[in-house]
């Protein structure tokens, strides 16, 4: 699967290596509908997990004909903690 990054994916200063690591290693993936104001109609695929340094990230992507396009990456917000698998204290 090819992974590409939109400019918006680095808005929060999370580099490609860090966000790519989460996409490739996470066990927690959820799907969300797009926000109403979004020009992109595709569902969001949200990858939740640690980067190589153990910092928990949320990485959001959409599926395209060419693979995944990462559109958002940042430190994981509290609202995603209930979705984490196997870690009640995360």
Protein Blocks (a to p, Z undefined) as FASTA:
>chain_A
ZZdddfklmmnopafklmmmmmmmmcbdcdddddfklmbfbdcdddddddfkopacdddd
dddfkbcadfbdcdddfklmmmpghiakZZ
